Amino acid sequence: MFVDQRWIDLVPGLFDGVHILREPEYNVAYWNLHSRSVEFSNGRLTVNGESCRFFHFSGFDPNDISTISKHQNRFTIDRVGSLAGLFEYYRDLLWSNGYRETRQWPYAFGCFSNGIAIPDVARAMYRALGQDCRRFGDPFSAEGPIASLRGSRKEWTASGSLGGSSPVCGTRSTLGDPISNALIRTSLVGIGRAFSRGFR
């Protein structure tokens, strides 16, 4: 199972108004190149003579297009005929649209708004709250209700007995900081409620 793909296989049997696209012009990728005729000429990509609708560049690495995908070893750039031009074209598009710069960007949701990295345990406990998490408002805000639960912002980077550093955002984050403590306290309440409901 890869992420949600196997769940999607169940959709046609569970929901109305769903259509399965079986035309070979869709979802063209290295795993089905052997079963269709794919050509790239004069800037046009065709599949069995028809315009390609969707090409999947799964595993493509613009730094090394010789393998066309890091997930396979069946095809190389010198064994795909005119498609070599497609991969070269796609690589050039990536370069010209800031690939080198943007690939270095950190994960956008890895930190609170003040730059402190979010510990994995805080995420897990926040999820455990279910609908109760809404009372905290924006979970990434260092200025919201979570921050007001304990002390000043100066305490946010103070070491706790359960603390440890996290380099994700270049700042120290501990399980002793007020935001994490707030999540832990409220999460334990939520988990306790869930257990109590389960034993009724």
C-alpha positions as CSV (number, residue, x, y, z in Angstrom):
1,M,0.0,0.0,0.0
2,F,1.4,3.4,-1.0
3,V,-0.2,6.3,1.0
4,D,-3.8,6.5,-0.1
5,Q,-3.7,4.7,-3.5
6,R,-5.1,1.4,-2.3
7,W,-8.0,3.1,-0.6
8,I,-8.9,4.9,-3.8
9,D,-9.4,1.4,-5.4
10,L,-12.4,1.0,-3.2
11,V,-14.1,4.2,-4.3
12,P,-16.0,2.8,-7.4
13,G,-17.6,0.2,-5.3
14,L,-18.6,2.5,-2.5
15,F,-19.7,5.7,-4.2
16,D,-22.0,6.7,-7.0
17,G,-21.0,9.1,-9.8
18,V,-17.5,7.8,-10.1
19,H,-15.9,7.1,-13.5
20,I,-12.8,5.0,-14.2
21,L,-10.6,6.5,-16.9
22,R,-9.3,3.6,-18.9
23,E,-8.0,5.5,-21.9
24,P,-4.2,5.0,-22.4
25,E,-3.6,8.7,-22.7
26,Y,-4.0,9.1,-18.9
27,N,-1.5,8.4,-16.2
28,V,1.4,7.5,-18.6
29,A,4.5,6.6,-16.6
30,Y,7.5,4.4,-16.6
31,W,5.4,1.5,-15.3
32,N,3.2,1.3,-18.4
33,L,5.5,2.6,-21.2
34,H,5.8,-1.0,-22.5
35,S,2.1,-1.2,-23.1
36,R,1.6,1.8,-25.3
37,S,3.3,3.8,-28.0
38,V,4.4,7.1,-26.6
39,E,6.1,9.7,-28.7
40,F,7.4,13.2,-28.1
41,S,7.9,15.4,-31.2
42,N,7.8,19.1,-31.9
43,G,6.7,19.8,-28.4
44,R,3.7,17.4,-28.6
45,L,3.4,14.3,-26.5
46,T,1.2,11.5,-28.0
47,V,0.0,8.1,-26.8
48,N,-1.1,5.7,-29.5
49,G,-1.4,8.6,-31.8
50,E,-3.7,10.6,-29.4
51,S,-2.7,13.6,-27.3
52,C,-1.4,12.6,-23.9
53,R,-3.6,13.9,-21.1
54,F,-1.5,13.1,-18.0
55,F,2.2,12.1,-17.7
56,H,3.5,10.9,-14.4
57,F,7.1,11.9,-13.7
58,S,7.3,9.7,-10.6
59,G,10.8,9.4,-9.2
60,F,12.3,11.9,-11.7
61,D,15.5,13.6,-10.6
62,P,16.5,16.6,-12.7
63,N,20.1,16.2,-11.4
64,D,20.4,12.8,-13.1
65,I,17.9,12.1,-15.8
66,S,19.8,9.0,-17.1
67,T,17.5,6.6,-15.2
68,I,14.3,8.7,-15.8
69,S,13.0,7.5,-12.4
70,K,14.8,6.4,-9.2
71,H,12.1,3.8,-8.6
72,Q,13.0,1.5,-11.5
73,N,15.8,0.1,-13.6
74,R,13.9,-1.0,-16.7
75,F,14.3,2.2,-18.7
76,T,17.2,4.6,-19.2
77,I,17.3,7.8,-21.1
78,D,18.9,6.1,-24.1
79,R,16.2,3.4,-24.2
80,V,13.1,5.5,-24.4
81,G,13.5,6.9,-28.0
82,S,11.9,10.3,-28.5
83,L,10.8,10.5,-24.9
84,A,14.4,11.4,-24.0
85,G,13.4,14.9,-25.3
86,L,10.4,15.0,-22.9
87,F,12.6,14.3,-19.9
88,E,15.1,16.9,-21.0
89,Y,12.3,19.4,-21.5
90,Y,10.8,18.7,-18.1
91,R,14.2,19.0,-16.5
92,D,14.8,22.4,-18.1
93,L,11.3,23.6,-17.0
94,L,12.2,22.6,-13.4
95,W,15.5,24.5,-13.6
96,S,14.0,27.6,-15.1
97,N,11.2,27.7,-12.5
98,G,13.3,27.7,-9.4
99,Y,13.8,24.0,-8.6
100,R,17.3,24.6,-7.2
101,E,16.1,27.2,-4.8
102,T,12.7,25.8,-3.7
103,R,14.0,22.2,-3.0
104,Q,16.0,23.7,-0.1
105,W,12.9,25.3,1.5
106,P,12.0,23.7,4.9
107,Y,8.7,22.0,5.5
108,A,6.1,24.8,5.8
109,F,4.3,23.3,8.8
110,G,7.4,22.2,10.7
111,C,7.4,25.1,13.2
112,F,5.3,27.3,15.3
113,S,5.0,30.9,14.1
114,N,7.9,31.9,16.3
115,G,10.3,29.5,14.5
116,I,10.3,26.8,17.3
117,A,10.2,23.3,15.8
118,I,7.1,21.3,16.6
119,P,7.9,18.0,18.3
120,D,6.4,14.8,16.9
121,V,4.8,14.0,20.2
122,A,3.0,17.3,20.2
123,R,1.5,16.5,16.8
124,A,0.4,13.1,18.0
125,M,-1.2,14.4,21.1
126,Y,-2.9,17.3,19.3
127,R,-4.5,14.7,16.9
128,A,-5.6,12.7,19.9
129,L,-7.8,15.6,21.1
130,G,-10.1,15.2,18.2
131,Q,-12.7,18.0,18.0
132,D,-11.5,19.3,21.3
133,C,-8.4,20.7,19.6
134,R,-10.5,23.5,18.1
135,R,-10.5,25.4,21.3
136,F,-6.8,26.2,20.7
137,G,-7.5,28.0,17.4
138,D,-4.5,28.1,15.0
139,P,-2.2,25.3,16.2
140,F,0.8,26.9,14.6
141,S,0.3,30.3,16.2
142,A,2.7,31.4,19.0
143,E,0.4,34.2,19.9
144,G,-2.8,32.3,20.3
145,P,-4.5,30.5,23.3
146,I,-1.8,27.9,23.5
147,A,0.9,30.4,24.2
148,S,-1.2,32.2,26.8
149,L,-1.6,29.0,28.9
150,R,1.7,29.4,30.6
151,G,4.0,32.3,31.2
152,S,5.8,34.6,28.8
153,R,7.4,33.9,25.5
154,K,10.8,33.9,27.1
155,E,9.9,30.5,28.6
156,W,9.2,28.9,25.2
157,T,12.8,27.8,24.7
158,A,13.5,26.9,28.3
159,S,14.7,23.3,28.8
160,G,12.3,20.9,30.4
161,S,13.0,17.6,32.1
162,L,11.6,15.8,29.0
163,G,13.2,18.2,26.6
164,G,15.5,17.8,23.7
165,S,16.7,19.9,20.8
166,S,15.3,19.8,17.3
167,P,17.2,21.3,14.4
168,V,14.3,21.4,12.0
169,C,13.9,25.2,12.2
170,G,17.3,26.1,13.6
171,T,16.0,26.8,17.1
172,R,15.7,24.8,20.3
173,S,12.4,23.0,21.0
174,T,11.7,21.1,24.1
175,L,8.9,19.1,25.5
176,G,9.1,21.4,28.4
177,D,8.0,24.5,26.5
178,P,4.6,25.9,27.3
179,I,3.0,25.0,24.0
180,S,4.0,21.4,24.2
181,N,3.0,21.3,27.9
182,A,-0.4,22.7,27.0
183,L,-0.8,20.0,24.3
184,I,0.3,17.3,26.7
185,R,-2.1,18.4,29.5
186,T,-5.1,18.7,27.3
187,S,-4.3,15.6,25.3
188,L,-4.2,13.5,28.4
189,V,-7.6,14.8,29.3
190,G,-8.9,13.9,25.9
191,I,-7.3,10.5,25.9
192,G,-8.7,9.9,29.4
193,R,-12.2,10.8,28.1
194,A,-11.8,8.4,25.2
195,F,-10.8,5.6,27.5
196,S,-13.7,6.3,29.9
197,R,-16.2,6.2,27.1
198,G,-14.7,2.9,25.9
199,F,-15.3,1.2,29.3
200,R,-18.8,2.3,29.8
